[in-house]
């Protein structure tokens, strides 16, 4: 069975918890003059934690994941997924820049995290983008139907049958479009509910 977006993020966070502990235990930042006077590792816009321990930031991401908005709140949900992905990327960048990371088979880990973040973003973005495109298509078809109906009122009997056929064809396309919208919405819900 395919993993849901949330399951993928959770798996990444668990992997990062282990790496963050190793990073913190190595006390690499204690040896770095630049960090001695800092109170936090990351930009305050990205994390609210104020710490020089990487594990604290991973915990913040884990908390954000457990308090994710519901799928029905599309904008909030998408924003939350994007923010978590950015946070994960930021932590991966710190780990990649350290000797701890280099010793731990850098290429494999780099590929794993990059691919996982891309998959999370791609599946979420693509489904919502597809849904948005179909809603826009549905709106345009409805406009075309309304336009043809207005033409129908002002036309001769001869032209009326032609316009009626066009309206019928547009309704057929509208039906297929709505069916596709339902299928995409089901796909989004299945992705979130599948265990």
ABEGO torsion letter per residue (X at the ends): XBBBAAAAAAAAAAAAAAAAAAAAAAGAAAABAAAAABABABBAAABABBBABAAAAAAAAAAAAAABBBAABAAAAAAAAAAAAAAAAAAAAAAAABAAAAAAGAAAAAAAAAAAAAAAAAAAAAAAAAAAAAAAAAAAAAAAAAAAAAAAAABBAAAAAAAAAAAAAAAAAAAAAAAAAAAAAAAAAAAAABX
